[in-house]
C-alpha cells in the first residue's frame, strides 16, 4: 500500500500494488511530474525513482529506521 500526501492541498491518496517493488510509486510520482520529497526506508530500489525523475524527487530517510539503528548501536557500544 502506497500513501501519498500533499501538504499544500489537503489530499491523501492510497494506492495498492501487488508487490513492494517501486513500480507503483515510480509510475505515480515520476509519470505525473511530481516534484518534492519521497519519504521511504533505505530499500535501494527507491534510488531509481530519484534517477528517473531527473532529481525532481529527493529521497528522505525514515527517522524511525535511523532511530532504531542508533539505539541498537548504543546498546552494543555504550
C-alpha positions, 0 to 999 in steps of 0.5 A: 500500500502506497500513501501519498500526501500533499501538504499544500492541498489537503489530499491523501491518496492510497494506492495498492500494488501487488508487490513492494517493488517501486513500480507503483510509486515510480509510475505515480510520482515520476509519470505525473511530474511530481516534484518534492520529497519521497519519504521511504526506508533505505530499500535501494530500489527507491534510488531509481525513482530519484534517477528517473525523475531527473532529481525532481524527487529527493529521497528522505530517510525514515527517522524511525529506521535511523532511530532504531539503528542508533539505539541498537548501536548504543546498546552494543557500544555504550 
